């Protein structure tokens, strides 16, 4: 009882204290509503500099005029395409041959570095002598997640590919390189040495090697201060993705690019910047009537009936239309053909590049 009485007395005393304070202290919370603006001018001594509220910008005279409208230029690498040394590539019946403008030692080094760039679980080179290089079998087609799982379950793995390079010294300190390939199964069965041009994947390897040779040898010439020996720039240049472009010279015009296309045996399509390998009436289009054929063995097919073409997925690269543009760099202007619609873009880019080789 005493504790309850003490608590009630404390609460009552606190209430009386707060009430008493509010009666003696004035509340100024709303005083701002009755405020009056002070417009008294500031009196400064005579001869003082005039006051102004301005932003001081260091080196303001060197800042570009932001009011002037200029054409937007997309930022790009100063040397997107790189010149290539002249490397002759010939497709034989049983091999692809290159003529390196370098001696055997330098040619062998380029091939070794090229094959060592592929991710293999073992040593990339099985045989390495002064006159021949044989690589360990490598997979050229990457398996997806489910296909890889199925191979582990069935124990049936895709074949791998081994490459052979025979190096023969030639006159004028050049080297003849003979490239071949053969398939090696997971069980160790090996095929015969054949030309890599018979398969698109191995043919792509041959094209990559051709571009790598030309780029590496051109770099070596520049490092050795021998680039001035090459009077004319190479007609074909290559970028970091292995895509090719035709060199047009300095300040090339649209008419000059069109003439280069016609001289290469290509056809201009429509009024836009488009070209094709075949005339316009031979270009594949959606809605064309084509024959539906099925294989019957021994490389032969049998026609079933005619159908309308619904898409261009199975169309040969030569029957398509490709846009082109002029790419400008500090080294000159280039004719760049967009081959993004092709199944094998690097091979298609190479097929176009061959038409501009002179």
Protein Blocks (a to p, Z undefined) as FASTA:
>chain_A
ZZmmmmmmmmmmmmmmmmmmmmmpccfklmmmmpccdfbdcdddehiacdddddddehkl
mpccfkbccdddddddfblbacdddddddddfkbccdddfbdfklmmmmmmmmmmmpccf
bdfbfbdcfkbccdddddfbdcdfklmmmmmmnopacddddddddddddehhiacddddd
ddddfkopacddddfklpmklmmmmmmmmmmmmmmmmmmmmmnopmmmpmbacfbdcdfk
opacddebjhiafklmmmmmmmnopacehjbdcddfbdfklpccehiacdddddebjhia
cdfbdcddfbfklgcfklpccdddddddfkbccddddfklpmblmlmmmmmmmmmpZZ
